[in-house]
Amino acid sequence: MTTLVLLPIVIYRKNLAHWKSVIPTGGILFLIFVCETYGIKNTTASNAAFLISLFVVFTPFVEWLVNKNKPTNKLLFLSIISIISVIGVLLLTNVTTDELNINTGDILMLMAALLRGVMVVFTKKVMVDKDVDPIMVTSVQSSVVSIFSIVLLLSIYGFEWVNLIPT
């Protein structure tokens, strides 16, 4: 729906100069959605919410790795404190067993959190110092997500999913 709604606006504005550089961010967004969808299916809602929020901690490190921009000492200190807090919460909430229970859903939610950090860094890289139309960015990203989602749907279910549509 987003693609269909935004496409006329993008065509009207004729601001498609940087659309090719936005396509990879659409691919990253698709991967985030896949990880979150299957992650939520395979873990608890509280674990999912907790783990996806870790993207705030991951983002400065991703930016450091990708853009070679070392976080300020204050941000580095706060990130380390956040990581220690996360470990503390993990230890407090895992009191039922002596083993660390990490399931597939938890791993997928961690991957989604890391990908969200990657998404922030790469979107910033595309948008900074360029006259990039945010509507065009959203349109291209939603188009890429739509196309990849349709391909994934067809590769998993073929055309059997049509039977799921109520008549």
BAKOL-126508 format. One record per atom (N, C-alpha, C, O): residue in three letters; x, y, z; atom name. Coordinates in pm, 1 decimal. Layout:
r/east/north/up/a
ALA/X/Y/Z/CA $
...
! end
This chain:
r/east/north/up/a
MET/82.7/-119.1/0.0/N $
MET/0.0/0.0/0.0/CA $
MET/87.6/126.3/0.0/C $
MET/59.1/223.0/-70.6/O $
THR/193.5/123.4/79.6/N $
THR/280.9/241.2/86.5/CA $
THR/338.4/272.5/-51.2/C $
THR/342.3/388.2/-93.0/O $
THR/382.3/170.1/-120.2/N $
THR/438.0/188.5/-253.9/CA $
THR/335.5/253.1/-346.2/C $
THR/367.0/348.2/-417.7/O $
LEU/214.2/202.1/-344.6/N $
LEU/109.9/253.8/-433.4/CA $
LEU/70.2/397.0/-399.3/C $
LEU/41.5/476.6/-488.7/O $
VAL/68.3/429.9/-270.7/N $
VAL/31.2/564.8/-228.5/CA $
VAL/141.7/665.3/-261.3/C $
VAL/113.0/776.6/-305.3/O $
LEU/267.3/626.8/-240.4/N $
LEU/377.7/721.6/-258.4/CA $
LEU/424.9/735.4/-402.6/C $
LEU/482.5/838.0/-438.7/O $
LEU/401.9/635.1/-484.6/N $
LEU/451.4/639.6/-622.1/CA $
LEU/403.5/762.5/-699.8/C $
LEU/485.5/825.7/-766.5/O $
PRO/276.2/799.5/-694.7/N $
PRO/235.4/922.0/-766.7/CA $
PRO/304.4/1048.3/-714.6/C $
PRO/334.5/1139.4/-791.7/O $
ILE/329.2/1053.2/-584.5/N $
ILE/396.9/1170.6/-528.3/CA $
ILE/539.7/1178.9/-580.9/C $
ILE/586.1/1286.4/-618.7/O $
VAL/609.2/1065.6/-583.3/N $
VAL/747.5/1061.7/-631.6/CA $
VAL/752.2/1098.9/-779.4/C $
VAL/840.1/1174.0/-821.7/O $
ILE/659.4/1047.5/-857.0/N $
ILE/655.5/1078.9/-1000.1/CA $
ILE/627.3/1227.4/-1020.2/C $
ILE/688.1/1291.2/-1106.2/O $
TYR/536.4/1282.0/-942.4/N $
TYR/502.2/1424.3/-952.8/CA $
TYR/621.8/1513.0/-917.5/C $
TYR/648.2/1612.3/-985.3/O $
ARG/693.7/1476.6/-810.9/N $
ARG/808.8/1558.0/-768.3/CA $
ARG/929.0/1543.4/-861.2/C $
ARG/1014.8/1631.5/-866.4/O $
LYS/935.0/1433.5/-933.7/N $
LYS/1045.3/1407.0/-1027.9/CA $
LYS/1181.8/1417.0/-960.1/C $
LYS/1277.8/1467.4/-1018.4/O $
ASN/1188.8/1369.0/-837.7/N $
ASN/1314.2/1375.1/-762.9/CA $
ASN/1367.7/1232.4/-743.2/C $
ASN/1364.9/1177.6/-633.1/O $
LEU/1415.5/1175.4/-851.8/N $
LEU/1462.2/1036.8/-848.9/CA $
LEU/1613.9/1026.1/-862.9/C $
LEU/1665.6/919.5/-896.5/O $
ALA/1684.5/1134.2/-837.6/N $
ALA/1828.2/1138.5/-862.6/CA $
ALA/1906.9/1031.3/-787.3/C $
ALA/2002.3/975.9/-841.9/O $
HIS/1869.7/1001.8/-666.1/N $
HIS/1950.6/912.2/-583.8/CA $
HIS/1882.4/778.1/-555.3/C $
HIS/1919.1/710.0/-459.4/O $
TRP/1784.3/739.1/-636.5/N $
TRP/1707.1/619.9/-604.3/CA $
TRP/1791.9/493.2/-601.2/C $
TRP/1764.2/403.4/-521.7/O $
LYS/1894.1/483.6/-685.4/N $
LYS/1978.0/363.1/-688.1/CA $
LYS/2053.9/344.1/-556.8/C $
LYS/2075.3/231.0/-513.0/O $
SER/2094.3/454.0/-494.5/N $
SER/2169.8/442.5/-369.4/CA $
SER/2080.1/403.3/-251.7/C $
SER/2129.9/364.8/-145.9/O $
VAL/1949.0/412.8/-269.8/N $
VAL/1854.6/380.5/-162.4/CA $
VAL/1815.2/232.6/-165.2/C $
VAL/1770.7/178.9/-63.8/O $
ILE/1830.8/166.8/-278.8/N $
ILE/1787.7/26.8/-292.7/CA $
ILE/1847.6/-64.4/-184.7/C $
ILE/1773.5/-144.4/-127.6/O $
PRO/1977.5/-56.4/-153.9/N $
PRO/2030.7/-144.7/-48.8/CA $
PRO/1962.0/-125.9/87.1/C $
PRO/1947.3/-221.9/162.8/O $
THR/1920.5/-3.4/118.1/N $
THR/1851.6/17.0/245.9/CA $
THR/1716.3/-52.9/245.7/C $
THR/1669.5/-97.7/350.4/O $
GLY/1653.5/-62.7/129.5/N $
GLY/1529.1/-139.7/118.9/CA $
GLY/1554.5/-287.9/143.6/C $
GLY/1473.1/-355.4/206.5/O $
GLY/1666.5/-338.4/94.5/N $
GLY/1703.3/-478.0/120.3/CA $
GLY/1729.2/-503.2/268.1/C $
GLY/1688.7/-606.1/322.2/O $
ILE/1796.6/-409.3/333.2/N $
ILE/1821.0/-422.1/477.2/CA $
ILE/1689.1/-420.1/552.8/C $
ILE/1669.1/-498.9/645.3/O $
LEU/1599.0/-330.6/514.0/N $
LEU/1468.3/-321.8/579.9/CA $
LEU/1390.0/-451.9/563.2/C $
LEU/1324.9/-497.6/657.1/O $
PHE/1396.0/-511.4/444.5/N $
PHE/1330.8/-640.4/421.8/CA $
PHE/1386.6/-746.4/517.7/C $
PHE/1310.5/-821.5/578.6/O $
LEU/1518.9/-752.1/530.6/N $
LEU/1580.7/-850.3/621.3/CA $
LEU/1539.3/-826.5/766.3/C $
LEU/1519.0/-921.7/841.7/O $
ILE/1526.7/-699.2/805.5/N $
ILE/1480.0/-666.9/940.4/CA $
ILE/1340.7/-723.7/961.3/C $
ILE/1314.1/-788.8/1062.3/O $
PHE/1251.6/-698.9/865.6/N $
PHE/1113.7/-746.4/878.0/CA $
PHE/1106.2/-898.6/883.6/C $
PHE/1026.9/-954.0/959.8/O $
VAL/1188.1/-966.6/803.7/N $
VAL/1188.9/-1113.4/805.7/CA $
VAL/1237.8/-1164.3/941.6/C $
VAL/1176.7/-1253.2/1000.8/O $
CYS/1347.9/-1107.5/990.1/N $
CYS/1401.3/-1148.7/1121.1/CA $
CYS/1300.3/-1121.5/1232.3/C $
CYS/1281.2/-1205.2/1320.6/O $
GLU/1236.0/-1005.9/1228.5/N $
GLU/1138.2/-973.5/1332.4/CA $
GLU/1016.1/-1064.0/1324.3/C $
GLU/966.3/-1110.2/1427.0/O $
THR/967.6/-1089.7/1204.0/N $
THR/848.0/-1173.1/1187.6/CA $
THR/871.6/-1313.3/1239.6/C $
THR/792.4/-1364.7/1318.6/O $
TYR/980.1/-1375.8/1195.9/N $
TYR/1008.4/-1511.3/1241.0/CA $
TYR/1060.6/-1513.4/1384.7/C $
TYR/1042.3/-1611.4/1456.9/O $
GLY/1125.3/-1405.0/1425.0/N $
GLY/1173.7/-1395.4/1562.8/CA $
GLY/1058.8/-1389.9/1661.9/C $
GLY/1059.5/-1460.6/1762.7/O $
ILE/959.7/-1305.4/1633.2/N $
ILE/843.3/-1294.1/1722.2/CA $
ILE/766.4/-1425.1/1727.4/C $
ILE/710.8/-1461.6/1831.1/O $
LYS/763.7/-1494.9/1615.7/N $
LYS/693.8/-1624.1/1610.3/CA $
LYS/760.0/-1726.7/1702.1/C $
LYS/693.7/-1817.2/1752.9/O $
ASN/890.7/-1712.4/1723.2/N $
ASN/966.2/-1814.6/1794.1/CA $
ASN/1020.5/-1772.3/1930.0/C $
ASN/1104.5/-1841.9/1987.1/O $
THR/973.9/-1659.4/1982.6/N $
THR/1015.2/-1618.9/2116.8/CA $
THR/898.3/-1548.6/2184.5/C $
THR/791.4/-1532.9/2125.5/O $
THR/919.0/-1507.8/2305.4/N $
THR/812.4/-1438.5/2377.8/CA $
THR/809.9/-1291.0/2338.5/C $
THR/908.7/-1237.0/2288.6/O $
ALA/696.9/-1228.0/2361.4/N $
ALA/684.4/-1085.6/2328.4/CA $
ALA/780.6/-1001.4/2411.7/C $
ALA/838.3/-904.8/2361.9/O $
SER/797.7/-1038.0/2537.6/N $
SER/888.6/-959.8/2622.7/CA $
SER/1033.2/-974.6/2576.5/C $
SER/1107.7/-876.6/2575.4/O $
ASN/1073.6/-1094.5/2538.6/N $
ASN/1209.3/-1113.9/2486.1/CA $
ASN/1227.5/-1034.9/2356.4/C $
ASN/1330.3/-970.2/2336.0/O $
ALA/1127.0/-1041.0/2269.2/N $
ALA/1135.3/-971.7/2141.1/CA $
ALA/1151.7/-821.3/2162.6/C $
ALA/1237.7/-758.5/2100.7/O $
ALA/1070.6/-764.4/2249.0/N $
ALA/1077.1/-620.2/2274.7/CA $
ALA/1211.2/-581.0/2335.1/C $
ALA/1271.2/-480.5/2297.1/O $
PHE/1256.6/-661.2/2428.8/N $
PHE/1383.7/-634.1/2495.1/CA $
PHE/1499.2/-641.7/2395.6/C $
PHE/1584.1/-552.7/2391.4/O $
LEU/1501.8/-747.3/2316.6/N $
LEU/1614.1/-769.6/2225.8/CA $
LEU/1617.5/-668.1/2111.6/C $
LEU/1725.2/-622.9/2072.6/O $
ILE/1501.0/-631.7/2057.7/N $
ILE/1501.2/-536.4/1945.8/CA $
ILE/1547.2/-398.8/1992.8/C $
ILE/1601.8/-321.1/1914.5/O $
SER/1525.2/-369.1/2120.0/N $
SER/1568.1/-237.9/2171.0/CA $
SER/1720.2/-225.8/2178.4/C $
SER/1772.9/-115.9/2196.1/O $
LEU/1789.7/-336.3/2165.2/N $
LEU/1935.7/-332.9/2169.1/CA $
LEU/1997.6/-262.0/2048.0/C $
LEU/2117.3/-233.4/2047.1/O $
PHE/1915.9/-233.8/1946.0/N $
PHE/1971.7/-164.4/1830.1/CA $
PHE/2029.4/-29.0/1871.6/C $
PHE/2120.6/22.3/1806.8/O $
VAL/1976.7/28.1/1978.5/N $
VAL/2028.1/156.5/2027.2/CA $
VAL/2172.7/141.0/2073.0/C $
VAL/2254.2/231.5/2055.1/O $
VAL/2203.8/27.4/2131.5/N $
VAL/2340.0/0.1/2177.7/CA $
VAL/2429.9/-37.3/2059.6/C $
VAL/2547.2/-0.1/2056.3/O $
PHE/2374.6/-110.8/1962.9/N $
PHE/2455.0/-158.2/1849.6/CA $
PHE/2491.7/-46.6/1751.6/C $
PHE/2599.0/-50.4/1691.4/O $
THR/2404.6/51.7/1735.2/N $
THR/2422.1/151.7/1629.7/CA $
THR/2555.6/227.0/1636.9/C $
THR/2621.0/240.4/1533.4/O $
PRO/2599.6/276.8/1753.3/N $
PRO/2729.3/347.6/1754.7/CA $
PRO/2846.5/258.4/1713.3/C $
PRO/2942.4/305.4/1652.1/O $
PHE/2838.2/129.0/1747.0/N $
PHE/2946.5/37.6/1710.4/CA $
PHE/2943.9/6.3/1561.0/C $
PHE/3048.8/-8.7/1498.3/O $
VAL/2823.9/-3.6/1504.5/N $
VAL/2812.3/-23.7/1359.7/CA $
VAL/2867.2/98.2/1286.5/C $
VAL/2938.9/84.7/1187.4/O $
GLU/2833.3/217.2/1335.7/N $
GLU/2884.7/339.4/1271.8/CA $
GLU/3036.8/345.2/1282.3/C $
GLU/3104.0/388.6/1188.7/O $
TRP/3090.3/302.5/1393.8/N $
TRP/3235.5/298.0/1413.5/CA $
TRP/3297.8/203.5/1312.3/C $
TRP/3399.1/236.0/1250.4/O $
LEU/3237.8/87.5/1295.5/N $
LEU/3289.8/-13.7/1204.2/CA $
LEU/3277.7/30.4/1058.2/C $
LEU/3371.8/14.0/980.5/O $
VAL/3162.4/86.2/1020.6/N $
VAL/3136.5/120.7/880.9/CA $
VAL/3201.5/253.2/841.9/C $
VAL/3271.7/260.7/741.1/O $
ASN/3178.4/356.6/920.8/N $
ASN/3224.5/491.0/884.9/CA $
ASN/3355.1/531.3/951.4/C $
ASN/3404.9/641.6/928.5/O $
LYS/3410.0/444.4/1032.1/N $
LYS/3534.0/473.4/1105.5/CA $
LYS/3519.3/594.3/1196.9/C $
LYS/3617.8/660.6/1229.4/O $
ASN/3395.1/623.2/1238.8/N $
ASN/3369.0/732.4/1332.7/CA $
ASN/3362.2/675.0/1473.2/C $
ASN/3260.6/618.8/1513.9/O $
LYS/3470.7/689.8/1545.8/N $
LYS/3473.2/637.6/1681.8/CA $
LYS/3371.7/715.6/1766.2/C $
LYS/3367.4/838.5/1761.2/O $
PRO/3289.9/643.0/1843.8/N $
PRO/3195.6/713.7/1931.2/CA $
PRO/3271.6/800.0/2032.1/C $
PRO/3385.5/770.6/2068.6/O $
THR/3206.2/905.9/2075.3/N $
THR/3267.8/989.4/2178.0/CA $
THR/3286.5/904.6/2303.1/C $
THR/3221.0/801.8/2320.0/O $
ASN/3376.0/948.5/2389.9/N $
ASN/3398.8/873.4/2513.7/CA $
ASN/3270.8/860.0/2595.3/C $
ASN/3245.5/756.5/2656.8/O $
LYS/3190.8/965.8/2595.0/N $
LYS/3064.6/961.9/2669.2/CA $
LYS/2971.3/856.2/2611.0/C $
LYS/2913.2/777.5/2685.8/O $
LEU/2956.1/853.3/2478.2/N $
LEU/2869.8/755.3/2413.4/CA $
LEU/2924.2/613.9/2432.6/C $
LEU/2847.3/520.4/2454.9/O $
LEU/3053.7/598.2/2424.2/N $
LEU/3116.3/467.6/2446.6/CA $
LEU/3090.4/420.6/2589.0/C $
LEU/3056.0/304.4/2610.8/O $
PHE/3106.7/510.3/2686.2/N $
PHE/3080.2/477.5/2825.8/CA $
PHE/2934.0/437.1/2846.0/C $
PHE/2905.0/337.9/2912.8/O $
LEU/2842.5/514.7/2787.8/N $
LEU/2699.5/484.4/2802.5/CA $
LEU/2662.7/352.2/2734.7/C $
LEU/2577.8/278.3/2784.6/O $
SER/2725.8/322.9/2622.7/N $
SER/2699.9/196.1/2554.2/CA $
SER/2748.7/78.6/2637.2/C $
SER/2680.8/-23.7/2646.0/O $
ILE/2865.3/92.3/2698.1/N $
ILE/2919.1/-14.2/2782.7/CA $
ILE/2829.7/-34.0/2905.2/C $
ILE/2803.3/-147.4/2945.3/O $
ILE/2783.3/75.8/2964.5/N $
ILE/2689.4/65.7/3077.8/CA $
ILE/2561.0/-4.1/3033.7/C $
ILE/2505.8/-85.7/3107.5/O $
SER/2513.6/28.1/2912.9/N $
SER/2393.1/-36.4/2860.0/CA $
SER/2413.7/-185.5/2841.9/C $
SER/2325.5/-265.3/2873.6/O $
ILE/2530.1/-223.1/2791.0/N $
ILE/2560.2/-365.6/2772.1/CA $
ILE/2564.4/-436.5/2906.9/C $
ILE/2512.4/-547.2/2920.1/O $
ILE/2625.1/-374.7/3006.0/N $
ILE/2628.6/-433.1/3140.5/CA $
ILE/2486.4/-446.2/3195.3/C $
ILE/2453.4/-546.8/3258.1/O $
SER/2403.2/-346.4/3172.3/N $
SER/2263.2/-352.4/3216.3/CA $
SER/2188.9/-465.5/3147.5/C $
SER/2110.4/-536.3/3210.6/O $
VAL/2213.5/-482.9/3017.9/N $
VAL/2149.6/-591.0/2942.5/CA $
VAL/2189.8/-726.0/3000.4/C $
VAL/2105.3/-813.7/3018.7/O $
ILE/2317.3/-742.7/3028.9/N $
ILE/2364.4/-868.6/3087.6/CA $
ILE/2298.8/-890.1/3223.3/C $
ILE/2260.4/-1002.2/3256.6/O $
GLY/2285.7/-782.9/3302.0/N $
GLY/2219.6/-792.3/3432.2/CA $
GLY/2074.2/-834.2/3420.8/C $
GLY/2027.5/-919.6/3496.1/O $
VAL/2002.5/-774.0/3326.5/N $
VAL/1862.1/-810.8/3305.0/CA $
VAL/1852.8/-954.9/3258.6/C $
VAL/1764.0/-1028.3/3302.1/O $
LEU/1942.6/-996.4/3171.3/N $
LEU/1944.1/-1134.4/3123.6/CA $
LEU/1963.2/-1230.3/3240.2/C $
LEU/1893.7/-1331.5/3249.1/O $
LEU/2055.7/-1199.9/3328.6/N $
LEU/2080.0/-1286.3/3444.5/CA $
LEU/1960.3/-1287.9/3539.1/C $
LEU/1926.4/-1392.6/3594.1/O $
LEU/1896.7/-1174.0/3558.2/N $
LEU/1780.4/-1166.3/3647.5/CA $
LEU/1658.5/-1239.7/3592.3/C $
LEU/1582.7/-1300.6/3667.8/O $
THR/1640.1/-1233.9/3462.2/N $
THR/1521.0/-1296.4/3402.6/CA $
THR/1541.6/-1443.0/3369.2/C $
THR/1446.4/-1511.3/3331.5/O $
ASN/1660.5/-1491.4/3381.8/N $
ASN/1690.4/-1630.6/3349.5/CA $
ASN/1712.8/-1710.5/3477.4/C $
ASN/1805.3/-1791.3/3485.0/O $
VAL/1628.3/-1688.0/3577.8/N $
VAL/1648.3/-1750.5/3708.2/CA $
VAL/1590.3/-1891.2/3717.3/C $
VAL/1612.8/-1959.5/3817.3/O $
THR/1516.5/-1936.8/3616.4/N $
THR/1452.4/-2067.3/3624.3/CA $
THR/1548.5/-2183.2/3603.4/C $
THR/1521.9/-2294.3/3649.2/O $
THR/1658.6/-2159.3/3535.4/N $
THR/1754.7/-2266.9/3509.8/CA $
THR/1895.9/-2215.5/3530.9/C $
THR/1920.2/-2095.3/3541.7/O $
ASP/1986.9/-2309.1/3536.3/N $
ASP/2128.2/-2272.4/3547.2/CA $
ASP/2191.5/-2252.7/3409.2/C $
ASP/2307.4/-2212.9/3398.1/O $
GLU/2114.2/-2280.9/3305.4/N $
GLU/2165.0/-2267.4/3169.5/CA $
GLU/2110.0/-2141.7/3105.0/C $
GLU/2003.5/-2092.4/3142.2/O $
LEU/2182.1/-2091.9/3010.3/N $
LEU/2137.2/-1976.4/2934.2/CA $
LEU/2047.2/-2026.6/2822.0/C $
LEU/2091.0/-2103.4/2736.3/O $
ASN/1922.3/-1983.4/2822.6/N $
ASN/1826.2/-2027.5/2722.1/CA $
ASN/1810.9/-1922.5/2613.3/C $
ASN/1744.1/-1820.9/2631.7/O $
ILE/1873.3/-1948.7/2501.0/N $
ILE/1858.8/-1861.0/2385.1/CA $
ILE/1804.0/-1946.7/2272.9/C $
ILE/1866.4/-2044.1/2230.8/O $
ASN/1686.1/-1909.0/2225.0/N $
ASN/1624.3/-1988.0/2119.2/CA $
ASN/1639.4/-1918.8/1983.5/C $
ASN/1698.0/-1811.0/1973.2/O $
THR/1585.8/-1982.5/1880.9/N $
THR/1595.4/-1928.7/1744.6/CA $
THR/1533.5/-1789.8/1735.1/C $
THR/1587.9/-1701.2/1669.1/O $
GLY/1419.3/-1771.2/1801.4/N $
GLY/1353.2/-1641.1/1798.5/CA $
GLY/1440.1/-1531.8/1858.5/C $
GLY/1445.9/-1420.5/1806.2/O $
ASP/1507.5/-1563.8/1968.2/N $
ASP/1597.8/-1466.0/2031.6/CA $
ASP/1711.9/-1427.8/1937.6/C $
ASP/1747.3/-1310.5/1926.0/O $
ILE/1768.5/-1527.1/1871.5/N $
ILE/1878.8/-1501.1/1777.7/CA $
ILE/1830.5/-1413.8/1662.5/C $
ILE/1899.7/-1320.4/1621.8/O $
LEU/1711.3/-1444.1/1609.5/N $
LEU/1656.3/-1363.4/1500.6/CA $
LEU/1628.1/-1220.1/1545.4/C $
LEU/1649.1/-1126.1/1468.7/O $
MET/1580.9/-1202.8/1668.6/N $
MET/1555.4/-1067.2/1718.6/CA $
MET/1686.5/-991.6/1738.8/C $
MET/1692.2/-871.0/1714.8/O $
LEU/1791.6/-1060.6/1782.6/N $
LEU/1923.0/-996.6/1793.3/CA $
LEU/1975.9/-956.1/1655.3/C $
LEU/2034.6/-849.2/1638.7/O $
MET/1953.8/-1044.0/1556.6/N $
MET/1994.5/-1010.6/1420.0/CA $
MET/1916.5/-889.6/1369.9/C $
MET/1972.8/-802.4/1303.6/O $
ALA/1786.0/-883.9/1401.6/N $
ALA/1704.6/-769.5/1360.7/CA $
ALA/1755.9/-641.7/1426.5/C $
ALA/1760.9/-536.5/1362.8/O $
ALA/1793.6/-650.5/1552.9/N $
ALA/1846.0/-532.7/1623.4/CA $
ALA/1976.2/-485.9/1558.9/C $
ALA/1996.1/-366.1/1538.8/O $
LEU/2063.9/-579.0/1526.7/N $
LEU/2189.2/-543.3/1460.9/CA $
LEU/2161.8/-482.4/1323.0/C $
LEU/2223.9/-383.3/1284.4/O $
LEU/2068.0/-542.9/1249.8/N $
LEU/2032.4/-489.8/1118.3/CA $
LEU/1969.3/-350.6/1127.9/C $
LEU/1987.5/-268.0/1038.5/O $
ARG/1896.1/-324.9/1234.9/N $
ARG/1839.2/-190.3/1254.2/CA $
ARG/1952.4/-88.2/1272.9/C $
ARG/1944.8/23.5/1221.7/O $
GLY/2056.2/-127.0/1345.9/N $
GLY/2173.1/-39.8/1358.2/CA $
GLY/2238.2/-15.3/1223.2/C $
GLY/2277.1/97.1/1191.7/O $
VAL/2249.9/-120.8/1143.5/N $
VAL/2306.0/-109.1/1008.0/CA $
VAL/2217.2/-17.5/923.2/C $
VAL/2266.7/65.6/847.0/O $
MET/2086.3/-34.0/937.7/N $
MET/1990.9/47.9/861.3/CA $
MET/2007.7/196.1/893.8/C $
MET/2008.9/280.0/803.6/O $
VAL/2020.5/228.3/1022.2/N $
VAL/2037.8/368.2/1063.2/CA $
VAL/2164.5/426.1/1000.1/C $
VAL/2162.5/536.5/945.5/O $
VAL/2273.6/351.8/1007.8/N $
VAL/2401.8/400.2/956.6/CA $
VAL/2397.6/418.9/804.8/C $
VAL/2443.1/521.2/753.6/O $
PHE/2343.2/320.4/732.8/N $
PHE/2341.7/329.9/587.3/CA $
PHE/2240.7/432.8/537.0/C $
PHE/2265.6/499.1/436.3/O $
THR/2128.2/447.1/604.9/N $
THR/2032.3/550.6/565.0/CA $
THR/2092.6/688.3/586.9/C $
THR/2076.0/777.8/504.1/O $
LYS/2162.4/705.3/698.2/N $
LYS/2229.9/833.5/724.5/CA $
LYS/2333.2/860.8/616.1/C $
LYS/2346.2/973.9/569.2/O $
LYS/2406.7/757.3/576.3/N $
LYS/2509.7/772.4/473.6/CA $
LYS/2447.4/815.8/340.3/C $
LYS/2505.8/897.1/268.6/O $
VAL/2331.3/763.0/307.3/N $
VAL/2263.1/798.0/183.0/CA $
VAL/2206.8/939.8/189.3/C $
VAL/2208.8/1012.5/89.9/O $
MET/2156.8/978.5/306.1/N $
MET/2084.5/1105.7/318.8/CA $
MET/2175.2/1226.6/343.0/C $
MET/2142.3/1337.2/300.2/O $
VAL/2286.7/1207.7/409.5/N $
VAL/2370.7/1321.1/448.2/CA $
VAL/2439.6/1380.8/325.5/C $
VAL/2486.1/1309.1/236.9/O $
ASP/2444.6/1511.2/323.2/N $
ASP/2514.4/1587.9/218.7/CA $
ASP/2459.3/1564.4/77.6/C $
ASP/2529.3/1586.2/-21.3/O $
LYS/2335.6/1520.6/69.1/N $
LYS/2273.1/1502.9/-61.5/CA $
LYS/2132.9/1562.3/-53.1/C $
LYS/2073.2/1570.1/54.2/O $
ASP/2083.6/1602.7/-165.3/N $
ASP/1947.3/1653.8/-170.1/CA $
ASP/1853.8/1536.5/-201.6/C $
ASP/1798.8/1527.3/-311.3/O $
VAL/1837.1/1447.4/-103.5/N $
VAL/1757.5/1327.2/-121.1/CA $
VAL/1619.2/1351.2/-62.2/C $
VAL/1605.1/1393.0/52.8/O $
ASP/1518.4/1324.3/-142.5/N $
ASP/1379.3/1341.7/-100.8/CA $
ASP/1338.8/1226.0/-9.0/C $
ASP/1341.5/1110.6/-51.7/O $
PRO/1301.5/1254.6/116.0/N $
PRO/1262.2/1147.6/208.8/CA $
PRO/1142.5/1066.3/159.6/C $
PRO/1133.0/947.1/188.7/O $
ILE/1051.5/1129.0/85.8/N $
ILE/937.4/1055.2/29.6/CA $
ILE/987.1/953.0/-73.0/C $
ILE/937.6/840.4/-78.8/O $
MET/1085.1/993.5/-153.4/N $
MET/1143.1/901.6/-250.8/CA $
MET/1212.7/786.4/-180.5/C $
MET/1202.1/671.6/-223.8/O $
VAL/1283.8/816.1/-72.4/N $
VAL/1352.5/711.7/4.1/CA $
VAL/1250.3/609.8/56.3/C $
VAL/1268.4/489.0/40.3/O $
THR/1144.9/658.9/117.6/N $
THR/1041.7/569.1/170.9/CA $
THR/976.0/489.6/59.2/C $
THR/947.4/371.0/75.5/O $
SER/952.0/554.1/-53.9/N $
SER/889.6/486.0/-167.2/CA $
SER/977.6/373.3/-220.2/C $
SER/930.3/262.1/-243.7/O $
VAL/1105.1/402.8/-238.4/N $
VAL/1197.4/299.8/-289.5/CA $
VAL/1211.1/186.3/-188.5/C $
VAL/1206.9/69.0/-225.6/O $
GLN/1227.5/220.9/-61.2/N $
GLN/1240.4/116.6/40.9/CA $
GLN/1116.1/29.2/45.9/C $
GLN/1127.1/-93.3/52.6/O $
SER/998.4/89.8/42.7/N $
SER/875.7/9.8/49.2/CA $
SER/858.5/-74.1/-76.9/C $
SER/804.2/-184.3/-70.9/O $
SER/904.3/-23.0/-190.5/N $
SER/897.6/-100.4/-314.4/CA $
SER/987.4/-223.4/-307.4/C $
SER/947.0/-333.4/-345.2/O $
VAL/1108.4/-203.7/-258.9/N $
VAL/1201.9/-316.5/-246.0/CA $
VAL/1146.3/-420.1/-148.4/C $
VAL/1150.0/-540.0/-176.0/O $
VAL/1095.4/-374.3/-35.5/N $
VAL/1036.2/-466.3/63.2/CA $
VAL/918.7/-540.6/0.2/C $
VAL/905.1/-661.5/19.1/O $
SER/834.5/-470.7/-73.6/N $
SER/718.3/-533.6/-137.4/CA $
SER/761.0/-642.0/-236.1/C $
SER/708.8/-753.5/-233.8/O $
ILE/855.3/-608.4/-321.7/N $
ILE/901.1/-704.6/-423.3/CA $
ILE/964.4/-826.6/-356.9/C $
ILE/931.1/-939.9/-391.7/O $
PHE/1054.6/-805.0/-262.3/N $
PHE/1118.4/-917.6/-193.9/CA $
PHE/1017.3/-1000.5/-115.9/C $
PHE/1029.5/-1122.9/-109.4/O $
SER/918.2/-935.8/-56.9/N $
SER/815.8/-1008.6/19.2/CA $
SER/732.1/-1097.1/-71.9/C $
SER/699.4/-1210.5/-37.1/O $
ILE/698.1/-1044.5/-188.3/N $
ILE/621.0/-1124.3/-284.3/CA $
ILE/703.1/-1243.3/-332.0/C $
ILE/651.3/-1354.4/-343.2/O $
VAL/830.9/-1220.1/-360.0/N $
VAL/918.9/-1329.6/-402.5/CA $
VAL/929.4/-1434.3/-291.0/C $
VAL/923.1/-1554.1/-318.3/O $
LEU/945.4/-1390.2/-165.9/N $
LEU/953.4/-1483.6/-53.3/CA $
LEU/823.1/-1560.5/-38.1/C $
LEU/825.1/-1682.2/-19.5/O $
LEU/710.5/-1491.8/-45.7/N $
LEU/580.0/-1556.2/-35.4/CA $
LEU/563.3/-1663.5/-142.0/C $
LEU/522.0/-1775.5/-112.0/O $
LEU/595.3/-1629.6/-266.0/N $
LEU/580.9/-1725.8/-375.5/CA $
LEU/679.2/-1841.3/-363.6/C $
LEU/646.8/-1954.1/-400.7/O $
SER/800.3/-1814.3/-311.8/N $
SER/898.3/-1922.6/-298.6/CA $
SER/860.7/-2020.0/-187.0/C $
SER/896.5/-2137.7/-192.3/O $
ILE/788.9/-1971.1/-86.8/N $
ILE/748.1/-2059.2/23.5/CA $
ILE/617.5/-2130.4/-8.3/C $
ILE/606.7/-2251.7/9.6/O $
TYR/518.1/-2055.5/-55.4/N $
TYR/383.3/-2110.6/-71.4/CA $
TYR/339.4/-2127.8/-216.3/C $
TYR/232.6/-2183.6/-241.4/O $
GLY/417.7/-2082.1/-310.5/N $
GLY/372.2/-2086.1/-449.0/CA $
GLY/244.9/-2004.1/-460.3/C $
GLY/234.5/-1895.3/-403.6/O $
PHE/148.9/-2056.9/-533.4/N $
PHE/21.9/-1986.0/-544.7/CA $
PHE/-84.1/-2045.1/-452.4/C $
PHE/-202.0/-2011.3/-464.1/O $
GLU/-43.4/-2133.2/-360.5/N $
GLU/-137.7/-2190.5/-263.5/CA $
GLU/-191.0/-2085.6/-167.9/C $
GLU/-299.8/-2102.5/-112.9/O $
TRP/-116.7/-1977.0/-146.5/N $
TRP/-160.7/-1872.7/-53.9/CA $
TRP/-290.1/-1807.3/-101.0/C $
TRP/-361.6/-1748.7/-19.7/O $
VAL/-321.7/-1815.7/-228.6/N $
VAL/-445.7/-1757.3/-280.1/CA $
VAL/-565.9/-1822.1/-212.3/C $
VAL/-669.1/-1757.7/-193.6/O $
ASN/-552.5/-1949.4/-175.4/N $
ASN/-661.9/-2020.2/-107.2/CA $
ASN/-687.9/-1965.4/32.2/C $
ASN/-793.6/-1990.7/90.0/O $
LEU/-593.2/-1890.9/86.6/N $
LEU/-609.6/-1835.4/221.2/CA $
LEU/-695.2/-1708.6/223.3/C $
LEU/-742.5/-1666.6/328.9/O $
ILE/-714.3/-1648.7/106.8/N $
ILE/-792.0/-1526.0/96.7/CA $
ILE/-939.2/-1560.1/113.5/C $
ILE/-991.9/-1643.1/39.4/O $
PRO/-1007.5/-1497.0/210.6/N $
PRO/-1150.2/-1525.7/228.8/CA $
PRO/-1231.4/-1477.0/108.7/C $
PRO/-1201.6/-1372.9/50.1/O $
THR/-1332.7/-1553.0/73.9/N $
THR/-1415.8/-1513.9/-39.8/CA $
THR/-1548.4/-1458.1/4.6/C $
THR/-1630.5/-1420.3/-79.0/O $
! end
